[in-house]
Amino acid sequence: MWWLLPAIAVAAAWFFAILLGFVPPPNTKVLIKIRNAQLHVARGQLRVQPREFITDILQQAKIPNGFVAITHYNRVAFSRNIPNDIRQRLRNVLLNTP
């Protein structure tokens, strides 16, 4: 039973890291990583047109690092260094592009 407390602590830490935007959710179908202001699709596929729009948005906002994750339920999760107004623009591009 002594192992239960550290296991709960690790699970809680992992949950809060996801909730606060330090790491992407584990159930993502599309994972977009931004490193040194360069876009890289780490998981899933992203069409050319949304990729260009996202690249333009991130370059205009001067965001050097972070991630954008789309889950199976079309929920979008962002890293904590992406501002809210940029998040909404990215959400519009990702969820409204065919």
Z-matrix of the N, CA and C atoms (Angstrom, degrees):
N
C 1 1.450
C 2 1.517 1 112.81
N 3 1.326 2 118.09 1 -18.96
C 4 1.458 3 120.21 2 -178.74
C 5 1.526 4 111.17 3 -67.08
N 6 1.316 5 118.86 4 -23.86
C 7 1.455 6 122.92 5 -179.31
C 8 1.525 7 112.12 6 -76.56
N 9 1.328 8 117.77 7 -15.75
C 10 1.456 9 121.76 8 -176.11
C 11 1.528 10 111.93 9 -66.92
N 12 1.302 11 118.01 10 -41.26
C 13 1.465 12 121.19 11 -178.77
C 14 1.527 13 112.13 12 -64.60
N 15 1.337 14 120.74 13 -47.86
C 16 1.473 15 118.75 14 176.14
C 17 1.532 16 113.12 15 -63.77
N 18 1.329 17 117.54 16 -34.48
C 19 1.461 18 120.14 17 178.26
C 20 1.525 19 110.95 18 -64.84
N 21 1.314 20 116.91 19 -41.11
C 22 1.468 21 121.04 20 177.47
C 23 1.522 22 110.32 21 -66.61
N 24 1.322 23 117.50 22 -39.29
C 25 1.462 24 121.22 23 179.04
C 26 1.531 25 111.13 24 -63.91
N 27 1.324 26 117.29 25 -41.95
C 28 1.472 27 120.78 26 178.62
C 29 1.522 28 110.15 27 -65.76
N 30 1.314 29 117.67 28 -43.05
C 31 1.469 30 121.26 29 179.30
C 32 1.526 31 110.65 30 -63.32
N 33 1.323 32 117.49 31 -41.43
C 34 1.463 33 121.12 32 178.82
C 35 1.525 34 110.69 33 -66.23
N 36 1.323 35 117.02 34 -41.25
C 37 1.467 36 120.40 35 178.53
C 38 1.528 37 110.61 36 -62.96
N 39 1.333 38 117.35 37 -42.42
C 40 1.451 39 121.63 38 178.67
C 41 1.530 40 110.88 39 -63.98
N 42 1.331 41 117.41 40 -42.39
C 43 1.464 42 122.20 41 178.71
C 44 1.524 43 110.76 42 -61.20
N 45 1.333 44 117.47 43 -46.48
C 46 1.458 45 120.35 44 -179.28
C 47 1.524 46 112.04 45 -69.98
N 48 1.335 47 118.64 46 -31.07
C 49 1.460 48 121.06 47 175.56
C 50 1.525 49 110.84 48 -64.46
N 51 1.316 50 117.06 49 -38.90
C 52 1.462 51 121.11 50 176.52
C 53 1.522 52 110.08 51 -70.24
N 54 1.312 53 116.80 52 -45.01
C 55 1.461 54 122.05 53 -177.90
C 56 1.523 55 111.72 54 -62.15
N 57 1.323 56 117.60 55 -38.75
C 58 1.463 57 121.51 56 -177.97
C 59 1.527 58 113.47 57 -86.96
N 60 1.316 59 118.28 58 -3.76
C 61 1.455 60 121.13 59 174.19
C 62 1.512 61 114.93 60 87.61
N 63 1.316 62 117.95 61 24.14
C 64 1.459 63 120.32 62 176.03
C 65 1.525 64 111.76 63 -83.50
N 66 1.325 65 117.02 64 -34.08
C 67 1.463 66 122.48 65 178.40
C 68 1.532 67 108.80 66 -133.93
N 69 1.331 68 117.59 67 150.33
C 70 1.464 69 119.50 68 178.84
C 71 1.522 70 111.74 69 -73.00
N 72 1.327 71 117.09 70 155.57
C 73 1.465 72 120.08 71 177.55
C 74 1.527 73 110.82 72 -62.76
N 75 1.326 74 117.45 73 149.68
C 76 1.466 75 119.88 74 -178.19
C 77 1.526 76 113.82 75 -73.59
N 78 1.326 77 118.87 76 -16.27
C 79 1.465 78 121.69 77 -176.20
C 80 1.534 79 112.87 78 -101.31
N 81 1.321 80 117.36 79 34.96
C 82 1.458 81 119.56 80 -178.69
C 83 1.520 82 111.49 81 -81.23
N 84 1.336 83 114.90 82 142.08
C 85 1.458 84 118.82 83 174.10
C 86 1.520 85 110.54 84 -97.97
N 87 1.331 86 117.89 85 -26.79
C 88 1.465 87 122.34 86 174.36
C 89 1.522 88 107.35 87 -131.45
N 90 1.323 89 116.23 88 125.20
C 91 1.464 90 121.81 89 178.50
C 92 1.515 91 108.63 90 -123.72
N 93 1.327 92 115.02 91 117.97
C 94 1.460 93 122.14 92 179.98
C 95 1.526 94 107.31 93 -109.23
N 96 1.308 95 116.75 94 120.63
C 97 1.460 96 121.26 95 178.25
C 98 1.518 97 109.08 96 -107.09
N 99 1.324 98 114.92 97 139.68
C 100 1.454 99 121.79 98 177.43
C 101 1.518 100 107.05 99 -113.82
N 102 1.329 101 116.28 100 118.56
C 103 1.462 102 121.56 101 178.30
C 104 1.512 103 108.03 102 -131.55
N 105 1.310 104 116.13 103 125.18
C 106 1.470 105 121.77 104 -179.26
C 107 1.525 106 110.94 105 52.23
N 108 1.327 107 115.73 106 43.39
C 109 1.465 108 124.83 107 179.18
C 110 1.527 109 112.88 108 61.83
N 111 1.321 110 118.17 109 19.95
C 112 1.463 111 122.83 110 176.34
C 113 1.524 112 109.46 111 -110.81
N 114 1.318 113 115.85 112 136.25
C 115 1.461 114 122.13 113 -178.61
C 116 1.522 115 110.20 114 -88.05
N 117 1.328 116 116.14 115 133.49
C 118 1.464 117 121.70 116 178.30
C 119 1.528 118 108.31 117 -138.80
N 120 1.323 119 117.24 118 123.01
C 121 1.461 120 121.50 119 177.89
C 122 1.523 121 107.00 120 -87.08
N 123 1.328 122 116.55 121 107.36
C 124 1.454 123 122.26 122 -175.28
C 125 1.528 124 112.53 123 -85.94
N 126 1.324 125 117.43 124 -25.96
C 127 1.468 126 121.10 125 -178.93
C 128 1.524 127 108.31 126 -146.49
N 129 1.299 128 116.16 127 138.98
C 130 1.455 129 120.69 128 178.58
C 131 1.518 130 111.96 129 82.24
N 132 1.325 131 115.09 130 -164.84
C 133 1.457 132 121.44 131 -179.39
C 134 1.505 133 109.65 132 -130.38
N 135 1.333 134 114.87 133 148.61
C 136 1.455 135 121.76 134 178.79
C 137 1.521 136 107.31 135 -136.76
N 138 1.325 137 116.26 136 128.73
C 139 1.465 138 119.97 137 -178.70
C 140 1.524 139 110.78 138 -65.86
N 141 1.310 140 115.47 139 165.69
C 142 1.462 141 121.50 140 -175.25
C 143 1.525 142 111.62 141 -66.68
N 144 1.324 143 117.76 142 -45.37
C 145 1.459 144 120.58 143 -176.28
C 146 1.537 145 112.38 144 -63.14
N 147 1.337 146 120.42 145 -49.66
C 148 1.469 147 118.42 146 176.37
C 149 1.528 148 112.50 147 -62.15
N 150 1.322 149 116.79 148 -34.74
C 151 1.463 150 119.97 149 178.60
C 152 1.532 151 110.53 150 -61.64
N 153 1.337 152 116.89 151 -43.08
C 154 1.469 153 120.16 152 178.37
C 155 1.523 154 111.36 153 -65.94
N 156 1.334 155 117.33 154 -41.90
C 157 1.463 156 120.38 155 178.25
C 158 1.523 157 111.38 156 -61.94
N 159 1.320 158 115.87 157 -45.08
C 160 1.466 159 120.62 158 -179.59
C 161 1.523 160 110.87 159 -63.75
N 162 1.330 161 116.41 160 -42.18
C 163 1.455 162 120.40 161 177.90
C 164 1.525 163 110.82 162 -60.10
N 165 1.327 164 117.22 163 -43.49
C 166 1.469 165 120.68 164 178.23
C 167 1.524 166 111.81 165 -62.94
N 168 1.323 167 116.40 166 -44.74
C 169 1.467 168 120.27 167 -179.49
C 170 1.527 169 110.76 168 -61.37
N 171 1.333 170 116.31 169 -45.23
C 172 1.466 171 120.08 170 -178.06
C 173 1.522 172 112.02 171 -69.30
N 174 1.333 173 118.13 172 -34.70
C 175 1.454 174 120.24 173 177.45
C 176 1.516 175 111.48 174 -69.85
N 177 1.335 176 117.59 175 -38.20
C 178 1.459 177 120.58 176 177.22
C 179 1.520 178 111.40 177 -65.19
N 180 1.326 179 116.46 178 -36.11
C 181 1.462 180 120.76 179 -179.37
C 182 1.525 181 112.10 180 -83.77
N 183 1.337 182 117.45 181 -8.36
C 184 1.472 183 122.82 182 179.97
C 185 1.528 184 112.12 183 57.43
N 186 1.319 185 115.52 184 50.43
C 187 1.468 186 121.30 185 177.94
C 188 1.530 187 108.00 186 -96.21
N 189 1.345 188 118.00 187 114.10
C 190 1.466 189 120.37 188 -174.65
C 191 1.534 190 114.05 189 -82.50
N 192 1.332 191 118.14 190 -36.55
C 193 1.464 192 122.04 191 -175.15
C 194 1.518 193 110.34 192 -141.26
N 195 1.344 194 114.75 193 154.31
C 196 1.459 195 119.42 194 176.37
C 197 1.513 196 110.71 195 152.67
N 198 1.328 197 114.80 196 -167.11
C 199 1.462 198 120.04 197 177.65
C 200 1.518 199 110.02 198 -150.14
N 201 1.328 200 114.25 199 157.20
C 202 1.458 201 123.08 200 171.83
C 203 1.522 202 105.46 201 -132.20
N 204 1.320 203 116.94 202 127.05
C 205 1.457 204 121.51 203 -177.73
C 206 1.522 205 109.77 204 -125.09
N 207 1.328 206 115.79 205 134.57
C 208 1.461 207 121.53 206 175.31
C 209 1.519 208 106.74 207 -111.55
N 210 1.331 209 116.64 208 123.50
C 211 1.461 210 120.76 209 -179.21
C 212 1.525 211 109.80 210 -86.67
N 213 1.318 212 115.77 211 176.61
C 214 1.462 213 121.45 212 -179.05
C 215 1.524 214 112.49 213 -66.72
N 216 1.306 215 117.22 214 -19.22
C 217 1.466 216 121.25 215 -179.45
C 218 1.520 217 111.37 216 -98.71
N 219 1.341 218 117.71 217 19.30
C 220 1.464 219 124.53 218 -178.67
C 221 1.522 220 112.92 219 57.82
N 222 1.306 221 115.92 220 35.00
C 223 1.458 222 120.86 221 169.97
C 224 1.510 223 106.90 222 -96.23
N 225 1.311 224 116.58 223 141.55
C 226 1.456 225 121.12 224 -177.43
C 227 1.521 226 108.43 225 -111.59
N 228 1.327 227 116.23 226 127.77
C 229 1.463 228 122.66 227 177.83
C 230 1.523 229 108.36 228 -114.21
N 231 1.327 230 115.70 229 141.44
C 232 1.452 231 121.92 230 -176.53
C 233 1.517 232 110.32 231 -123.62
N 234 1.327 233 115.02 232 155.45
C 235 1.458 234 118.50 233 171.09
C 236 1.521 235 108.13 234 -72.13
N 237 1.291 236 114.98 235 161.34
C 238 1.455 237 119.83 236 -172.16
C 239 1.519 238 113.82 237 -71.66
N 240 1.323 239 119.67 238 -14.63
C 241 1.457 240 120.38 239 -177.85
C 242 1.531 241 113.15 240 -92.08
N 243 1.322 242 118.16 241 7.98
C 244 1.463 243 121.58 242 175.14
C 245 1.527 244 107.80 243 -98.06
N 246 1.350 245 117.60 244 119.65
C 247 1.476 246 120.94 245 -177.18
C 248 1.536 247 112.51 246 -64.35
N 249 1.327 248 115.63 247 158.76
C 250 1.470 249 121.10 248 -175.92
C 251 1.517 250 113.30 249 -62.15
N 252 1.334 251 118.46 250 -40.63
C 253 1.466 252 119.22 251 -179.17
C 254 1.528 253 111.07 252 -66.91
N 255 1.313 254 117.21 253 -33.82
C 256 1.465 255 121.07 254 176.53
C 257 1.531 256 109.28 255 -71.77
N 258 1.313 257 117.31 256 -36.16
C 259 1.467 258 120.86 257 178.19
C 260 1.523 259 111.10 258 -58.84
N 261 1.324 260 116.62 259 -43.15
C 262 1.458 261 119.46 260 -179.07
C 263 1.516 262 111.01 261 -66.65
N 264 1.309 263 118.16 262 -39.77
C 265 1.459 264 120.94 263 177.88
C 266 1.539 265 110.81 264 -63.42
N 267 1.324 266 115.97 265 -42.52
C 268 1.465 267 120.06 266 178.55
C 269 1.525 268 111.15 267 -65.47
N 270 1.336 269 116.92 268 -40.44
C 271 1.458 270 121.24 269 177.92
C 272 1.528 271 110.26 270 -59.99
N 273 1.349 272 115.88 271 -43.46
C 274 1.454 273 119.68 272 179.66
C 275 1.523 274 111.51 273 -60.96
N 276 1.316 275 117.27 274 -42.16
C 277 1.466 276 120.66 275 -179.81
C 278 1.520 277 110.97 276 -68.40
N 279 1.322 278 117.08 277 -45.82
C 280 1.458 279 120.21 278 -174.36
C 281 1.524 280 113.93 279 -70.75
N 282 1.309 281 117.43 280 -37.93
C 283 1.459 282 119.87 281 -174.43
C 284 1.514 283 114.20 282 -93.97
N 285 1.339 284 118.04 283 -13.44
C 286 1.475 285 120.24 284 -177.70
C 287 1.501 286 113.85 285 -110.87
N 288 1.319 287 118.22 286 3.13
C 289 1.452 288 120.95 287 178.62
C 290 1.532 289 108.38 288 -97.10
N 291 1.337 290 116.06 289 130.31
C 292 1.477 291 117.67 290 -177.45
C 293 1.510 292 112.97 291 -67.08
